[in-house]
């Protein structure tokens, strides 16, 4: 019984070590992201995102239709 518990504990520890580790800056990425994505080469001045149909005031009981154009 003790050997089984030790084996189970070992498998659990290996599984925890193999799990992906994620870290993030507590305050976000800061000014580095002000111009867009910092993951894939930065922002392009040729990219424009337009969102049409957003209400001035949001009401959770209503359904809104909006369009996102990139």
HTML snippet that shows the backbone in 3Dmol.js (N, CA, C, O; Angstrom):
<script src="https://3Dmol.org/build/3Dmol-min.js"></script>
<div id="view" style="width:600px;height:400px;position:relative"></div>
<script>
const pdb = `
ATOM      1  N   UNK A   1       0.822  -1.193   0.000  1.00  0.00           N
ATOM      2  CA  UNK A   1       0.000   0.000   0.000  1.00  0.00           C
ATOM      3  C   UNK A   1       0.865   1.256   0.000  1.00  0.00           C
ATOM      4  O   UNK A   1       0.571   2.225  -0.700  1.00  0.00           O
ATOM      5  N   UNK A   2       1.933   1.228   0.792  1.00  0.00           N
ATOM      6  CA  UNK A   2       2.804   2.395   0.882  1.00  0.00           C
ATOM      7  C   UNK A   2       3.515   2.633  -0.452  1.00  0.00           C
ATOM      8  O   UNK A   2       3.716   3.780  -0.851  1.00  0.00           O
ATOM      9  N   UNK A   3       3.895   1.560  -1.139  1.00  0.00           N
ATOM     10  CA  UNK A   3       4.550   1.681  -2.438  1.00  0.00           C
ATOM     11  C   UNK A   3       3.626   2.292  -3.482  1.00  0.00           C
ATOM     12  O   UNK A   3       4.060   3.078  -4.325  1.00  0.00           O
ATOM     13  N   UNK A   4       2.347   1.925  -3.419  1.00  0.00           N
ATOM     14  CA  UNK A   4       1.371   2.482  -4.361  1.00  0.00           C
ATOM     15  C   UNK A   4       1.189   3.983  -4.123  1.00  0.00           C
ATOM     16  O   UNK A   4       1.103   4.753  -5.080  1.00  0.00           O
ATOM     17  N   UNK A   5       1.131   4.401  -2.862  1.00  0.00           N
ATOM     18  CA  UNK A   5       0.984   5.817  -2.532  1.00  0.00           C
ATOM     19  C   UNK A   5       2.211   6.604  -2.984  1.00  0.00           C
ATOM     20  O   UNK A   5       2.085   7.720  -3.487  1.00  0.00           O
ATOM     21  N   UNK A   6       3.392   6.025  -2.804  1.00  0.00           N
ATOM     22  CA  UNK A   6       4.621   6.683  -3.246  1.00  0.00           C
ATOM     23  C   UNK A   6       4.640   6.822  -4.763  1.00  0.00           C
ATOM     24  O   UNK A   6       5.027   7.866  -5.289  1.00  0.00           O
ATOM     25  N   UNK A   7       4.226   5.777  -5.462  1.00  0.00           N
ATOM     26  CA  UNK A   7       4.166   5.827  -6.921  1.00  0.00           C
ATOM     27  C   UNK A   7       3.170   6.880  -7.388  1.00  0.00           C
ATOM     28  O   UNK A   7       3.459   7.644  -8.309  1.00  0.00           O
ATOM     29  N   UNK A   8       2.003   6.924  -6.760  1.00  0.00           N
ATOM     30  CA  UNK A   8       0.989   7.912  -7.120  1.00  0.00           C
ATOM     31  C   UNK A   8       1.496   9.328  -6.878  1.00  0.00           C
ATOM     32  O   UNK A   8       1.280  10.214  -7.705  1.00  0.00           O
ATOM     33  N   UNK A   9       2.161   9.544  -5.765  1.00  0.00           N
ATOM     34  CA  UNK A   9       2.728  10.853  -5.471  1.00  0.00           C
ATOM     35  C   UNK A   9       3.785  11.231  -6.502  1.00  0.00           C
ATOM     36  O   UNK A   9       3.837  12.378  -6.947  1.00  0.00           O
ATOM     37  N   UNK A  10       4.620  10.281  -6.882  1.00  0.00           N
ATOM     38  CA  UNK A  10       5.642  10.539  -7.894  1.00  0.00           C
ATOM     39  C   UNK A  10       5.033  10.898  -9.237  1.00  0.00           C
ATOM     40  O   UNK A  10       5.490  11.830  -9.899  1.00  0.00           O
ATOM     41  N   UNK A  11       4.000  10.163  -9.645  1.00  0.00           N
ATOM     42  CA  UNK A  11       3.325  10.459 -10.914  1.00  0.00           C
ATOM     43  C   UNK A  11       2.690  11.842 -10.856  1.00  0.00           C
ATOM     44  O   UNK A  11       2.762  12.595 -11.828  1.00  0.00           O
ATOM     45  N   UNK A  12       2.075  12.183  -9.741  1.00  0.00           N
ATOM     46  CA  UNK A  12       1.458  13.495  -9.580  1.00  0.00           C
ATOM     47  C   UNK A  12       2.497  14.612  -9.666  1.00  0.00           C
ATOM     48  O   UNK A  12       2.258  15.629 -10.318  1.00  0.00           O
ATOM     49  N   UNK A  13       3.632  14.433  -9.024  1.00  0.00           N
ATOM     50  CA  UNK A  13       4.688  15.447  -9.077  1.00  0.00           C
ATOM     51  C   UNK A  13       5.235  15.615 -10.491  1.00  0.00           C
ATOM     52  O   UNK A  13       5.482  16.741 -10.923  1.00  0.00           O
ATOM     53  N   UNK A  14       5.426  14.525 -11.213  1.00  0.00           N
ATOM     54  CA  UNK A  14       5.898  14.609 -12.602  1.00  0.00           C
ATOM     55  C   UNK A  14       4.863  15.317 -13.464  1.00  0.00           C
ATOM     56  O   UNK A  14       5.224  16.130 -14.316  1.00  0.00           O
ATOM     57  N   UNK A  15       3.589  15.023 -13.258  1.00  0.00           N
ATOM     58  CA  UNK A  15       2.527  15.674 -14.027  1.00  0.00           C
ATOM     59  C   UNK A  15       2.504  17.174 -13.762  1.00  0.00           C
ATOM     60  O   UNK A  15       2.313  17.963 -14.687  1.00  0.00           O
ATOM     61  N   UNK A  16       2.695  17.570 -12.520  1.00  0.00           N
ATOM     62  CA  UNK A  16       2.714  18.996 -12.193  1.00  0.00           C
ATOM     63  C   UNK A  16       3.920  19.697 -12.805  1.00  0.00           C
ATOM     64  O   UNK A  16       3.811  20.845 -13.237  1.00  0.00           O
ATOM     65  N   UNK A  17       5.061  19.029 -12.847  1.00  0.00           N
ATOM     66  CA  UNK A  17       6.254  19.630 -13.449  1.00  0.00           C
ATOM     67  C   UNK A  17       6.123  19.714 -14.961  1.00  0.00           C
ATOM     68  O   UNK A  17       6.688  20.616 -15.581  1.00  0.00           O
ATOM     69  N   UNK A  18       5.388  18.789 -15.562  1.00  0.00           N
ATOM     70  CA  UNK A  18       5.234  18.775 -17.013  1.00  0.00           C
ATOM     71  C   UNK A  18       4.167  19.759 -17.485  1.00  0.00           C
ATOM     72  O   UNK A  18       4.120  20.090 -18.670  1.00  0.00           O
ATOM     73  N   UNK A  19       3.321  20.228 -16.588  1.00  0.00           N
ATOM     74  CA  UNK A  19       2.269  21.173 -16.967  1.00  0.00           C
ATOM     75  C   UNK A  19       2.909  22.485 -17.416  1.00  0.00           C
ATOM     76  O   UNK A  19       3.933  22.895 -16.870  1.00  0.00           O
ATOM     77  N   UNK A  20       2.313  23.136 -18.399  1.00  0.00           N
ATOM     78  CA  UNK A  20       2.877  24.407 -18.886  1.00  0.00           C
ATOM     79  C   UNK A  20       2.936  25.450 -17.770  1.00  0.00           C
ATOM     80  O   UNK A  20       2.041  25.544 -16.931  1.00  0.00           O
ATOM     81  N   UNK A  21       3.982  26.205 -17.788  1.00  0.00           N
ATOM     82  CA  UNK A  21       4.160  27.274 -16.821  1.00  0.00           C
ATOM     83  C   UNK A  21       3.905  28.607 -17.519  1.00  0.00           C
ATOM     84  O   UNK A  21       4.456  28.854 -18.592  1.00  0.00           O
ATOM     85  N   UNK A  22       3.099  29.446 -16.942  1.00  0.00           N
ATOM     86  CA  UNK A  22       2.796  30.744 -17.521  1.00  0.00           C
ATOM     87  C   UNK A  22       3.164  31.826 -16.527  1.00  0.00           C
ATOM     88  O   UNK A  22       2.948  31.678 -15.324  1.00  0.00           O
ATOM     89  N   UNK A  23       3.717  32.910 -17.031  1.00  0.00           N
ATOM     90  CA  UNK A  23       3.987  34.066 -16.199  1.00  0.00           C
ATOM     91  C   UNK A  23       3.507  35.302 -16.941  1.00  0.00           C
ATOM     92  O   UNK A  23       3.485  35.333 -18.171  1.00  0.00           O
ATOM     93  N   UNK A  24       3.130  36.301 -16.196  1.00  0.00           N
ATOM     94  CA  UNK A  24       2.681  37.553 -16.792  1.00  0.00           C
ATOM     95  C   UNK A  24       3.154  38.697 -15.913  1.00  0.00           C
ATOM     96  O   UNK A  24       3.312  38.548 -14.702  1.00  0.00           O
ATOM     97  N   UNK A  25       3.374  39.826 -16.538  1.00  0.00           N
ATOM     98  CA  UNK A  25       3.741  41.010 -15.783  1.00  0.00           C
ATOM     99  C   UNK A  25       2.502  41.503 -15.036  1.00  0.00           C
ATOM    100  O   UNK A  25       1.433  41.595 -15.639  1.00  0.00           O
ATOM    101  N   UNK A  26       2.610  41.821 -13.753  1.00  0.00           N
ATOM    102  CA  UNK A  26       1.444  42.226 -12.975  1.00  0.00           C
ATOM    103  C   UNK A  26       0.737  43.457 -13.534  1.00  0.00           C
ATOM    104  O   UNK A  26      -0.482  43.582 -13.411  1.00  0.00           O
ATOM    105  N   UNK A  27       1.488  44.359 -14.141  1.00  0.00           N
ATOM    106  CA  UNK A  27       0.892  45.578 -14.684  1.00  0.00           C
ATOM    107  C   UNK A  27       0.658  45.517 -16.175  1.00  0.00           C
ATOM    108  O   UNK A  27       0.433  46.555 -16.797  1.00  0.00           O
ATOM    109  N   UNK A  28       0.702  44.339 -16.772  1.00  0.00           N
ATOM    110  CA  UNK A  28       0.542  44.228 -18.221  1.00  0.00           C
ATOM    111  C   UNK A  28       1.873  44.477 -18.916  1.00  0.00           C
ATOM    112  O   UNK A  28       2.924  44.482 -18.275  1.00  0.00           O
ATOM    113  N   UNK A  29       1.824  44.687 -20.239  1.00  0.00           N
ATOM    114  CA  UNK A  29       3.067  44.895 -20.978  1.00  0.00           C
ATOM    115  C   UNK A  29       3.450  46.361 -21.067  1.00  0.00           C
ATOM    116  O   UNK A  29       4.508  46.697 -21.598  1.00  0.00           O
ATOM    117  N   UNK A  30       2.592  47.238 -20.548  1.00  0.00           N
ATOM    118  CA  UNK A  30       2.914  48.656 -20.483  1.00  0.00           C
ATOM    119  C   UNK A  30       2.917  49.337 -21.834  1.00  0.00           C
ATOM    120  O   UNK A  30       2.158  48.967 -22.730  1.00  0.00           O
ATOM    121  N   UNK A  31       3.769  50.326 -21.975  1.00  0.00           N
ATOM    122  CA  UNK A  31       3.810  51.147 -23.184  1.00  0.00           C
ATOM    123  C   UNK A  31       4.253  50.368 -24.413  1.00  0.00           C
ATOM    124  O   UNK A  31       4.042  50.826 -25.536  1.00  0.00           O
ATOM    125  N   UNK A  32       4.859  49.204 -24.228  1.00  0.00           N
ATOM    126  CA  UNK A  32       5.312  48.411 -25.374  1.00  0.00           C
ATOM    127  C   UNK A  32       4.151  47.996 -26.261  1.00  0.00           C
ATOM    128  O   UNK A  32       4.340  47.810 -27.463  1.00  0.00           O
ATOM    129  N   UNK A  33       2.956  47.846 -25.704  1.00  0.00           N
ATOM    130  CA  UNK A  33       1.805  47.412 -26.489  1.00  0.00           C
ATOM    131  C   UNK A  33       0.916  48.532 -26.973  1.00  0.00           C
ATOM    132  O   UNK A  33      -0.128  48.269 -27.570  1.00  0.00           O
ATOM    133  N   UNK A  34       1.299  49.784 -26.732  1.00  0.00           N
ATOM    134  CA  UNK A  34       0.447  50.904 -27.126  1.00  0.00           C
ATOM    135  C   UNK A  34       0.233  50.995 -28.632  1.00  0.00           C
ATOM    136  O   UNK A  34      -0.804  51.483 -29.081  1.00  0.00           O
ATOM    137  N   UNK A  35       1.185  50.537 -29.401  1.00  0.00           N
ATOM    138  CA  UNK A  35       1.066  50.623 -30.852  1.00  0.00           C
ATOM    139  C   UNK A  35       0.560  49.329 -31.473  1.00  0.00           C
ATOM    140  O   UNK A  35       0.551  49.204 -32.697  1.00  0.00           O
ATOM    141  N   UNK A  36       0.141  48.373 -30.670  1.00  0.00           N
ATOM    142  CA  UNK A  36      -0.410  47.125 -31.202  1.00  0.00           C
ATOM    143  C   UNK A  36       0.295  45.920 -30.632  1.00  0.00           C
ATOM    144  O   UNK A  36       0.956  45.993 -29.597  1.00  0.00           O
ATOM    145  N   UNK A  37       0.142  44.814 -31.323  1.00  0.00           N
ATOM    146  CA  UNK A  37       0.668  43.528 -30.875  1.00  0.00           C
ATOM    147  C   UNK A  37       2.192  43.551 -30.800  1.00  0.00           C
ATOM    148  O   UNK A  37       2.859  44.042 -31.711  1.00  0.00           O
ATOM    149  N   UNK A  38       2.735  43.020 -29.712  1.00  0.00           N
ATOM    150  CA  UNK A  38       4.188  42.926 -29.591  1.00  0.00           C
ATOM    151  C   UNK A  38       4.667  41.506 -29.856  1.00  0.00           C
ATOM    152  O   UNK A  38       5.864  41.230 -29.772  1.00  0.00           O
ATOM    153  N   UNK A  39       3.742  40.599 -30.176  1.00  0.00           N
ATOM    154  CA  UNK A  39       4.098  39.188 -30.335  1.00  0.00           C
ATOM    155  C   UNK A  39       4.568  38.841 -31.740  1.00  0.00           C
ATOM    156  O   UNK A  39       5.421  37.969 -31.904  1.00  0.00           O
ATOM    157  N   UNK A  40       4.036  39.495 -32.738  1.00  0.00           N
ATOM    158  CA  UNK A  40       4.275  39.077 -34.116  1.00  0.00           C
ATOM    159  C   UNK A  40       4.822  40.213 -34.973  1.00  0.00           C
ATOM    160  O   UNK A  40       4.327  40.453 -36.074  1.00  0.00           O
ATOM    161  N   UNK A  41       5.814  40.895 -34.488  1.00  0.00           N
ATOM    162  CA  UNK A  41       6.480  41.903 -35.298  1.00  0.00           C
ATOM    163  C   UNK A  41       5.964  43.317 -35.123  1.00  0.00           C
ATOM    164  O   UNK A  41       6.414  44.216 -35.834  1.00  0.00           O
ATOM    165  N   UNK A  42       5.052  43.548 -34.219  1.00  0.00           N
ATOM    166  CA  UNK A  42       4.589  44.896 -33.954  1.00  0.00           C
ATOM    167  C   UNK A  42       3.452  45.326 -34.858  1.00  0.00           C
ATOM    168  O   UNK A  42       2.978  44.568 -35.704  1.00  0.00           O
ATOM    169  N   UNK A  43       3.036  46.546 -34.659  1.00  0.00           N
ATOM    170  CA  UNK A  43       1.887  47.090 -35.387  1.00  0.00           C
ATOM    171  C   UNK A  43       2.275  47.509 -36.792  1.00  0.00           C
ATOM    172  O   UNK A  43       3.412  47.898 -37.056  1.00  0.00           O
ATOM    173  N   UNK A  44       1.310  47.420 -37.677  1.00  0.00           N
ATOM    174  CA  UNK A  44       1.494  47.898 -39.042  1.00  0.00           C
ATOM    175  C   UNK A  44       0.644  49.144 -39.223  1.00  0.00           C
ATOM    176  O   UNK A  44      -0.527  49.145 -38.844  1.00  0.00           O
ATOM    177  N   UNK A  45       1.206  50.208 -39.794  1.00  0.00           N
ATOM    178  CA  UNK A  45       0.402  51.411 -40.018  1.00  0.00           C
ATOM    179  C   UNK A  45      -0.682  51.181 -41.066  1.00  0.00           C
ATOM    180  O   UNK A  45      -1.584  52.006 -41.208  1.00  0.00           O
ATOM    181  N   UNK A  46      -0.609  50.073 -41.802  1.00  0.00           N
ATOM    182  CA  UNK A  46      -1.601  49.768 -42.828  1.00  0.00           C
ATOM    183  C   UNK A  46      -2.849  49.097 -42.262  1.00  0.00           C
ATOM    184  O   UNK A  46      -3.815  48.899 -42.998  1.00  0.00           O
ATOM    185  N   UNK A  47      -2.860  48.744 -40.992  1.00  0.00           N
ATOM    186  CA  UNK A  47      -3.985  48.036 -40.397  1.00  0.00           C
ATOM    187  C   UNK A  47      -4.927  49.016 -39.721  1.00  0.00           C
ATOM    188  O   UNK A  47      -4.507  49.857 -38.926  1.00  0.00           O
ATOM    189  N   UNK A  48      -6.217  48.896 -40.050  1.00  0.00           N
ATOM    190  CA  UNK A  48      -7.244  49.721 -39.428  1.00  0.00           C
ATOM    191  C   UNK A  48      -8.375  48.812 -38.969  1.00  0.00           C
ATOM    192  O   UNK A  48      -8.820  47.942 -39.718  1.00  0.00           O
ATOM    193  N   UNK A  49      -8.834  49.008 -37.758  1.00  0.00           N
ATOM    194  CA  UNK A  49      -9.958  48.243 -37.231  1.00  0.00           C
ATOM    195  C   UNK A  49     -11.111  49.212 -36.999  1.00  0.00           C
ATOM    196  O   UNK A  49     -10.966  50.206 -36.289  1.00  0.00           O
ATOM    197  N   UNK A  50     -12.265  48.909 -37.610  1.00  0.00           N
ATOM    198  CA  UNK A  50     -13.464  49.726 -37.446  1.00  0.00           C
ATOM    199  C   UNK A  50     -14.550  48.882 -36.793  1.00  0.00           C
ATOM    200  O   UNK A  50     -14.775  47.739 -37.192  1.00  0.00           O
ATOM    201  N   UNK A  51     -15.224  49.441 -35.791  1.00  0.00           N
ATOM    202  CA  UNK A  51     -16.338  48.758 -35.133  1.00  0.00           C
ATOM    203  C   UNK A  51     -17.558  49.654 -35.276  1.00  0.00           C
ATOM    204  O   UNK A  51     -17.571  50.777 -34.772  1.00  0.00           O
ATOM    205  N   UNK A  52     -18.590  49.155 -35.968  1.00  0.00           N
ATOM    206  CA  UNK A  52     -19.833  49.903 -36.173  1.00  0.00           C
ATOM    207  C   UNK A  52     -20.965  49.230 -35.419  1.00  0.00           C
ATOM    208  O   UNK A  52     -21.010  48.004 -35.316  1.00  0.00           O
ATOM    209  N   UNK A  53     -21.875  50.030 -34.894  1.00  0.00           N
ATOM    210  CA  UNK A  53     -23.069  49.498 -34.252  1.00  0.00           C
ATOM    211  C   UNK A  53     -23.001  49.415 -32.744  1.00  0.00           C
ATOM    212  O   UNK A  53     -23.906  48.859 -32.121  1.00  0.00           O
ATOM    213  N   UNK A  54     -21.954  49.953 -32.137  1.00  0.00           N
ATOM    214  CA  UNK A  54     -21.869  49.925 -30.673  1.00  0.00           C
ATOM    215  C   UNK A  54     -22.796  50.985 -30.086  1.00  0.00           C
ATOM    216  O   UNK A  54     -22.837  52.110 -30.584  1.00  0.00           O
ATOM    217  N   UNK A  55     -23.538  50.642 -29.036  1.00  0.00           N
ATOM    218  CA  UNK A  55     -24.437  51.626 -28.423  1.00  0.00           C
ATOM    219  C   UNK A  55     -23.655  52.610 -27.554  1.00  0.00           C
ATOM    220  O   UNK A  55     -22.543  52.320 -27.111  1.00  0.00           O
ATOM    221  N   UNK A  56     -24.247  53.762 -27.322  1.00  0.00           N
ATOM    222  CA  UNK A  56     -23.631  54.730 -26.409  1.00  0.00           C
ATOM    223  C   UNK A  56     -23.691  54.223 -24.971  1.00  0.00           C
ATOM    224  O   UNK A  56     -22.779  54.458 -24.178  1.00  0.00           O
ATOM    225  N   UNK A  57     -24.778  53.525 -24.646  1.00  0.00           N
ATOM    226  CA  UNK A  57     -24.961  52.955 -23.317  1.00  0.00           C
ATOM    227  C   UNK A  57     -25.329  51.489 -23.472  1.00  0.00           C
ATOM    228  O   UNK A  57     -26.223  51.148 -24.246  1.00  0.00           O
ATOM    229  N   UNK A  58     -24.647  50.627 -22.744  1.00  0.00           N
ATOM    230  CA  UNK A  58     -24.887  49.187 -22.839  1.00  0.00           C
ATOM    231  C   UNK A  58     -25.972  48.772 -21.864  1.00  0.00           C
ATOM    232  O   UNK A  58     -25.948  49.162 -20.697  1.00  0.00           O
ATOM    233  N   UNK A  59     -26.933  47.974 -22.346  1.00  0.00           N
ATOM    234  CA  UNK A  59     -27.983  47.410 -21.511  1.00  0.00           C
ATOM    235  C   UNK A  59     -27.911  45.895 -21.660  1.00  0.00           C
ATOM    236  O   UNK A  59     -28.063  45.380 -22.767  1.00  0.00           O
ATOM    237  N   UNK A  60     -27.684  45.179 -20.573  1.00  0.00           N
ATOM    238  CA  UNK A  60     -27.470  43.735 -20.626  1.00  0.00           C
ATOM    239  C   UNK A  60     -28.691  42.966 -21.114  1.00  0.00           C
ATOM    240  O   UNK A  60     -28.549  41.836 -21.583  1.00  0.00           O
ATOM    241  N   UNK A  61     -29.880  43.541 -21.018  1.00  0.00           N
ATOM    242  CA  UNK A  61     -31.084  42.821 -21.436  1.00  0.00           C
ATOM    243  C   UNK A  61     -31.393  42.998 -22.923  1.00  0.00           C
ATOM    244  O   UNK A  61     -32.362  42.425 -23.419  1.00  0.00           O
ATOM    245  N   UNK A  62     -30.593  43.771 -23.632  1.00  0.00           N
ATOM    246  CA  UNK A  62     -30.811  43.987 -25.062  1.00  0.00           C
ATOM    247  C   UNK A  62     -29.791  43.213 -25.883  1.00  0.00           C
ATOM    248  O   UNK A  62     -28.717  42.858 -25.398  1.00  0.00           O
ATOM    249  N   UNK A  63     -30.153  42.956 -27.146  1.00  0.00           N
ATOM    250  CA  UNK A  63     -29.261  42.290 -28.090  1.00  0.00           C
ATOM    251  C   UNK A  63     -28.731  43.348 -29.044  1.00  0.00           C
ATOM    252  O   UNK A  63     -29.498  44.151 -29.576  1.00  0.00           O
ATOM    253  N   UNK A  64     -27.429  43.351 -29.260  1.00  0.00           N
ATOM    254  CA  UNK A  64     -26.801  44.327 -30.141  1.00  0.00           C
ATOM    255  C   UNK A  64     -26.139  43.611 -31.308  1.00  0.00           C
ATOM    256  O   UNK A  64     -25.554  42.540 -31.146  1.00  0.00           O
ATOM    257  N   UNK A  65     -26.237  44.209 -32.470  1.00  0.00           N
ATOM    258  CA  UNK A  65     -25.551  43.706 -33.648  1.00  0.00           C
ATOM    259  C   UNK A  65     -24.510  44.739 -34.034  1.00  0.00           C
ATOM    260  O   UNK A  65     -24.830  45.911 -34.232  1.00  0.00           O
ATOM    261  N   UNK A  66     -23.270  44.305 -34.140  1.00  0.00           N
ATOM    262  CA  UNK A  66     -22.233  45.233 -34.565  1.00  0.00           C
ATOM    263  C   UNK A  66     -21.336  44.561 -35.576  1.00  0.00           C
ATOM    264  O   UNK A  66     -21.308  43.336 -35.697  1.00  0.00           O
ATOM    265  N   UNK A  67     -20.600  45.387 -36.303  1.00  0.00           N
ATOM    266  CA  UNK A  67     -19.739  44.910 -37.373  1.00  0.00           C
ATOM    267  C   UNK A  67     -18.307  45.308 -37.080  1.00  0.00           C
ATOM    268  O   UNK A  67     -18.028  46.459 -36.744  1.00  0.00           O
ATOM    269  N   UNK A  68     -17.399  44.350 -37.210  1.00  0.00           N
ATOM    270  CA  UNK A  68     -15.966  44.617 -37.053  1.00  0.00           C
ATOM    271  C   UNK A  68     -15.326  44.462 -38.417  1.00  0.00           C
ATOM    272  O   UNK A  68     -15.448  43.415 -39.054  1.00  0.00           O
ATOM    273  N   UNK A  69     -14.643  45.506 -38.864  1.00  0.00           N
ATOM    274  CA  UNK A  69     -13.969  45.491 -40.160  1.00  0.00           C
ATOM    275  C   UNK A  69     -12.484  45.697 -39.932  1.00  0.00           C
ATOM    276  O   UNK A  69     -12.078  46.644 -39.258  1.00  0.00           O
ATOM    277  N   UNK A  70     -11.671  44.811 -40.493  1.00  0.00           N
ATOM    278  CA  UNK A  70     -10.217  44.925 -40.368  1.00  0.00           C
ATOM    279  C   UNK A  70      -9.655  45.219 -41.736  1.00  0.00           C
ATOM    280  O   UNK A  70      -8.442  45.359 -41.887  1.00  0.00           O
TER     281      UNK A  70
END
`;
const viewer = $3Dmol.createViewer("view");
viewer.addModel(pdb, "pdb");
viewer.setStyle({}, {cartoon: {color: "spectrum"}});
viewer.zoomTo();
viewer.render();
</script>
